């Protein structure tokens, strides 16, 4: 999987000369929202606790960003979206636990 992800990034850079919308662009949006107290919804990584996962898992969810990190908007997600979010959290936690064993 890691080679696939690296391959995609290399492909984008080969075709476009660079990635246009990457972490730097997302970071810029977050900083602007904080500086200007934008209270806009951005999908950012925050810690979440799930009943069947032993520790908090850092996953991306829609969150109101202004002078501070505000309300997480998981309550507006559909049931199937929440299930996928939970599935993603389990996958992240599983990978984390796997890496710790190496």
GROMACS elastic network, one bead per residue, 0.5 to 0.9 nm:
[ bonds ]
;  ai    aj funct       b0    kb
    1     4     6  0.50776   500
    1     5     6  0.63934   500
    1     6     6  0.87389   500
    2     5     6  0.52197   500
    2     6     6  0.62421   500
    2     7     6  0.84667   500
    3     6     6  0.50730   500
    3     7     6  0.58863   500
    3     8     6  0.86072   500
    4     8     6  0.62685   500
    4     9     6  0.87952   500
    5     8     6  0.52261   500
    5     9     6  0.64736   500
    5    10     6  0.87289   500
    6     9     6  0.51922   500
    6    10     6  0.61753   500
    6    11     6  0.85655   500
    7    10     6  0.50696   500
    7    11     6  0.60470   500
    7    12     6  0.86478   500
    8    12     6  0.62262   500
    8    13     6  0.86460   500
    9    12     6  0.51862   500
    9    13     6  0.62429   500
    9    14     6  0.85785   500
    9    18     6  0.89052   500
    9    19     6  0.76976   500
   10    13     6  0.51112   500
   10    14     6  0.60070   500
   10    15     6  0.85850   500
   10    18     6  0.89076   500
   11    14     6  0.50384   500
   11    15     6  0.61345   500
   11    16     6  0.84242   500
   12    15     6  0.52649   500
   12    16     6  0.58128   500
   12    17     6  0.73782   500
   12    18     6  0.67320   500
   12    19     6  0.63190   500
   13    16     6  0.52723   500
   13    19     6  0.58740   500
   14    17     6  0.55007   500
   14    18     6  0.73947   500
   15    18     6  0.79828   500
   16    19     6  0.70013   500
   16    20     6  0.83521   500
   19    22     6  0.62236   500
   20    24     6  0.89693   500
   20    25     6  0.77958   500
   21    24     6  0.73776   500
   21    25     6  0.54913   500
   21    26     6  0.74382   500
   22    25     6  0.55264   500
   22    26     6  0.65202   500
   22    27     6  0.87238   500
   23    26     6  0.51058   500
   23    27     6  0.59881   500
   23    28     6  0.85351   500
   24    27     6  0.50086   500
   24    28     6  0.61230   500
   24    29     6  0.87360   500
   25    28     6  0.50510   500
   25    29     6  0.63980   500
   25    30     6  0.88002   500
   26    29     6  0.51666   500
   26    30     6  0.63752   500
   26    31     6  0.87559   500
   26    42     6  0.88549   500
   26    44     6  0.88891   500
   27    30     6  0.51098   500
   27    31     6  0.61882   500
   27    32     6  0.86117   500
   28    31     6  0.51614   500
   28    32     6  0.61248   500
   28    33     6  0.85659   500
   29    32     6  0.51908   500
   29    33     6  0.61465   500
   29    34     6  0.87083   500
   29    42     6  0.82633   500
   30    33     6  0.51246   500
   30    34     6  0.63258   500
   30    35     6  0.86903   500
   30    42     6  0.76103   500
   30    44     6  0.85297   500
   30    65     6  0.72335   500
   30    66     6  0.86034   500
   31    34     6  0.51506   500
   31    35     6  0.60315   500
   31    36     6  0.84306   500
   32    35     6  0.51076   500
   32    36     6  0.58121   500
   32    37     6  0.78367   500
   32    38     6  0.74349   500
   32    66     6  0.87475   500
   33    36     6  0.54799   500
   33    37     6  0.54558   500
   33    39     6  0.65696   500
   33    40     6  0.66475   500
   33    65     6  0.59529   500
   33    66     6  0.52817   500
   33    67     6  0.73341   500
   34    38     6  0.65619   500
   34    39     6  0.80407   500
   34    65     6  0.65124   500
   34    68     6  0.66028   500
   34    69     6  0.84731   500
   35    38     6  0.77597   500
   35    66     6  0.76526   500
   35    67     6  0.66675   500
   36    39     6  0.86192   500
   36    66     6  0.72908   500
   36    67     6  0.75419   500
   37    40     6  0.84621   500
   37    65     6  0.75530   500
   37    68     6  0.80575   500
   38    41     6  0.89355   500
   38    64     6  0.88021   500
   38    65     6  0.67835   500
   38    67     6  0.76781   500
   39    64     6  0.55810   500
   39    67     6  0.77261   500
   39    68     6  0.87372   500
   39    69     6  0.89400   500
   39    70     6  0.80445   500
   40    63     6  0.79938   500
   40    64     6  0.53330   500
   40    65     6  0.54193   500
   40    66     6  0.67600   500
   41    62     6  0.60211   500
   41    63     6  0.52860   500
   41    65     6  0.61640   500
   41    73     6  0.85191   500
   42    61     6  0.79369   500
   42    62     6  0.53750   500
   42    63     6  0.54908   500
   42    64     6  0.64490   500
   42    65     6  0.68158   500
   43    60     6  0.57115   500
   43    63     6  0.58731   500
   43    64     6  0.86004   500
   44    59     6  0.77272   500
   44    61     6  0.57687   500
   44    62     6  0.65135   500
   44    63     6  0.65613   500
   45    58     6  0.58368   500
   45    61     6  0.64842   500
   45    62     6  0.88667   500
   45    63     6  0.89412   500
   46    57     6  0.80560   500
   46    58     6  0.51651   500
   46    59     6  0.57797   500
   46    60     6  0.62881   500
   46    61     6  0.73982   500
   46    63     6  0.88355   500
   46    72     6  0.88095   500
   47    56     6  0.57086   500
   47    57     6  0.53650   500
   47    59     6  0.64789   500
   47    60     6  0.86643   500
   48    55     6  0.86490   500
   48    56     6  0.52129   500
   48    57     6  0.52969   500
   48    58     6  0.61188   500
   48    59     6  0.70550   500
   48    89     6  0.85461   500
   49    52     6  0.87752   500
   49    53     6  0.72145   500
   49    54     6  0.82263   500
   49    55     6  0.66665   500
   49    57     6  0.63861   500
   49    58     6  0.88621   500
   50    53     6  0.53818   500
   50    54     6  0.78256   500
   50    55     6  0.79632   500
   50    56     6  0.72225   500
   50    57     6  0.80539   500
   50    86     6  0.76796   500
   50    89     6  0.83592   500
   50    90     6  0.89848   500
   51    54     6  0.75745   500
   52    90     6  0.86804   500
   53    56     6  0.74087   500
   53    57     6  0.81073   500
   53    89     6  0.84580   500
   53    90     6  0.71073   500
   53    93     6  0.76299   500
   54    93     6  0.89538   500
   55    93     6  0.82508   500
   56    93     6  0.87270   500
   57    89     6  0.62013   500
   57    90     6  0.83269   500
   57    92     6  0.73278   500
   57    93     6  0.64739   500
   58    89     6  0.76617   500
   58    92     6  0.82069   500
   58    93     6  0.88725   500
   59    85     6  0.80665   500
   59    88     6  0.79143   500
   59    89     6  0.65452   500
   59    92     6  0.81602   500
   60    63     6  0.87360   500
   60    85     6  0.86277   500
   61    72     6  0.68835   500
   61    73     6  0.71207   500
   61    74     6  0.68422   500
   61    85     6  0.83438   500
   62    71     6  0.87421   500
   62    72     6  0.60913   500
   62    73     6  0.53805   500
   62    74     6  0.69787   500
   63    69     6  0.72403   500
   63    70     6  0.64261   500
   63    71     6  0.57472   500
   63    73     6  0.55880   500
   63    74     6  0.83015   500
   64    68     6  0.85855   500
   64    69     6  0.63943   500
   64    71     6  0.54473   500
   64    72     6  0.65355   500
   64    73     6  0.75506   500
   65    68     6  0.61035   500
   65    70     6  0.56896   500
   65    71     6  0.81327   500
   66    69     6  0.64041   500
   66    70     6  0.70976   500
   67    70     6  0.86110   500
   69    72     6  0.84320   500
   71    74     6  0.88865   500
   72    75     6  0.78579   500
   73    76     6  0.57258   500
   73    77     6  0.73174   500
   74    77     6  0.53609   500
   74    78     6  0.87093   500
   74    82     6  0.74089   500
   75    78     6  0.81551   500
   75    82     6  0.88763   500
   77    80     6  0.80632   500
   77    81     6  0.58056   500
   77    82     6  0.61620   500
   78    81     6  0.51135   500
   78    82     6  0.62571   500
   78    83     6  0.86657   500
   79    82     6  0.50833   500
   79    83     6  0.62127   500
   79    84     6  0.87041   500
   80    83     6  0.50161   500
   80    84     6  0.62654   500
   80    85     6  0.86127   500
   81    84     6  0.50579   500
   81    85     6  0.61180   500
   81    86     6  0.85925   500
   82    86     6  0.61477   500
   82    87     6  0.84982   500
   83    86     6  0.50764   500
   83    87     6  0.60967   500
   83    88     6  0.85787   500
   84    88     6  0.60356   500
   84    89     6  0.85006   500
   85    88     6  0.50597   500
   85    89     6  0.61915   500
   85    90     6  0.87116   500
   86    90     6  0.62648   500
   86    91     6  0.86630   500
   87    90     6  0.51623   500
   87    91     6  0.63017   500
   87    92     6  0.87212   500
   88    91     6  0.50180   500
   88    92     6  0.61435   500
   88    93     6  0.85464   500
   89    92     6  0.50803   500
   89    93     6  0.60789   500
   89    94     6  0.84389   500
   90    93     6  0.51032   500
   90    94     6  0.59608   500
   90    95     6  0.85764   500
   91    94     6  0.50191   500
   91    95     6  0.61775   500
   91    96     6  0.85322   500
   92    95     6  0.52202   500
   92    96     6  0.61546   500
   92    97     6  0.87031   500
   93    97     6  0.61460   500
   93    98     6  0.84970   500
   94    97     6  0.51691   500
   94    98     6  0.60992   500
   94    99     6  0.86506   500
   95    99     6  0.61475   500
   95   100     6  0.86569   500
   96    99     6  0.52536   500
   96   100     6  0.64000   500
   96   101     6  0.89823   500
   97   100     6  0.51587   500
   97   101     6  0.66065   500
   98   101     6  0.53214   500
   98   102     6  0.68280   500
   99   102     6  0.53000   500
